[in-house]
């Protein structure tokens, strides 16, 4: 049971998935060939250009695959047809367009590659490709097969080709064909037995017309070829008439689906809310406003309804205070007429005074609430009137309608143009400092962010997904900037302008855009050379006199001025060689171990 239920769920899910697919989910493939540079025949200028134009048209029409090949040799053409047959096997629509030389022999049409020689008529079977071979390549397509042959030109091979059999017919143009497979069309640039013209422009007249009509959205293919025929006849002065062979069913068959008509815009929620508010306003009672707030608790019109409700409450409080003041006054008058005790009369007078003060306060509260509600309503009406006047050139205007009680209620027949409304909202957002983009009427992510920013700073809850009259009215009610001014680093907001920050001397601008006091450098201890005399300035006796704590031998190493600069040492000390003397080495190990150097004086 569980397995059966699982299978049912899988089938249902698959059905939903298939139902959700787009209506036009066909796979379309095309092979476009243009042969211009023939090795053994004069150059054909247009086929390569025609093939390029057709390929670009089909790619622009959204074909899943467009193979564009130019100047194919025999081996290249064989490979292209074989590969395209694999692509057509799982396609719904397959198209082959060929521009170049073609020839008809014994009623069979052949497409000629660029390296063909065709020295004899029998060479056609080895060096060219029959039209049947092309039809075989696209035969696996499921819904539609189309072959377009723009090869009905004067063929130079027909004049130079040797006939092996005198009775073999080689005709001008191409021969009439009848497709054997249903839902197959074969289109020739010219009627069977006639030749086509290359024209005087970059593209042939036939290719020019094809580009114009073949990929027109929603245009039935038979009508498209009919329009091509009319254009070519007109362009060639009725000398060239394209022809189509084959047949299709009764339904329209278009290579490109008709563009889906945009769905009607959803009902403008703000218009519905406005109508509800205006109806409650016309009724003018607490129950109507309370019902409106229960249905629409948030938003611009909810705020207006709350102001109206405050006015109604203030009026009720005023009526109650006035009634109490009247009752207190009557009580005071009655006690005075009856000659009541003084204490009772004083109490009645105090009650009357308190009731009168409450009445006056209620009058003031009611007046303030009434002024506030009236001002908000005035601004709303003025905003709506100016908006409708601004959009009246492109959209409907407000017209009065009758409700069930006969009261006139202003209502819009349809919402104003969305682009103009978006421009107005963007302009108002820019005025209150929340929008800095281009006022172009495109309600994009930047516009939605700006309205979100307005909601945050104005305390509103407007729908940011779409520009609405609610949003326009709410923004227009703001007399000054709402969103804070954001300035670059080094500048600060000053009203509606950014002013450069100038720090005092000894301060600098930190990363937080604030002036910070610059810290002084710490002093570094260094030797004061000015207080110590240099060695050159010290007295000679300070240098030459031995210190008491320096060994005697080290003192003796000091060299007196005027000596030879040599030093002689014995077992006890070293001293400078005296003037006029020199050292003589006598052998040995020096002091303590032998004679060594000996001072010799002349």
Secondary structure, DSSP 4 states (H G I P E B T S, - for coil): -HHHHHHHHHHHHHHHHHHTS-S----EEEEEEE----TTS---SHHHHHHHHHHHHHHHTT-SEEEEEES--HHHHHHHHHHHHHHHTT-SEEEEEEES-EEEETTEEEEE-TT----BGGGHHHHEEEHHHHHHHHTT-SSEEEEEEE--SPPHHHHHPBPSSTT--EESS------SSSSEEEEESS-TT------SSSS-HHHHHHHHHTT-TT--HHHHHHHHHHHHHHHTTTS---EEEEE--SS---SSPPPPPPPPPPP-HHHHHHHHHHHHHHH-SHHHHHHHHHH--SSHHHHHHHHHHHHHHHHHHHHHHHHHHHHHHHHHHHHHHHT--HHHHHHHHHHHHHHHHHHHHHHHHHHHHHHHHHHHHHHHHHHHHHHHHHHTTTS--EEEEE-TTS-EEEEESSPPPHHHHHHHHHHHHHHTTS--S--SS---HHHHHHHHHHHHHHT----SSS--HHHHHHHHT--S--SPP---TTEEEETTEEEE--PPTTEEE-TTS-EEEPPPPPP-----TTSS--TTTS-HHHHHSPPTTS-HHHHHTPPPTT--S-EEE-SS-EEEPPTTEEEEE-SS-STTTS--EEEEE-
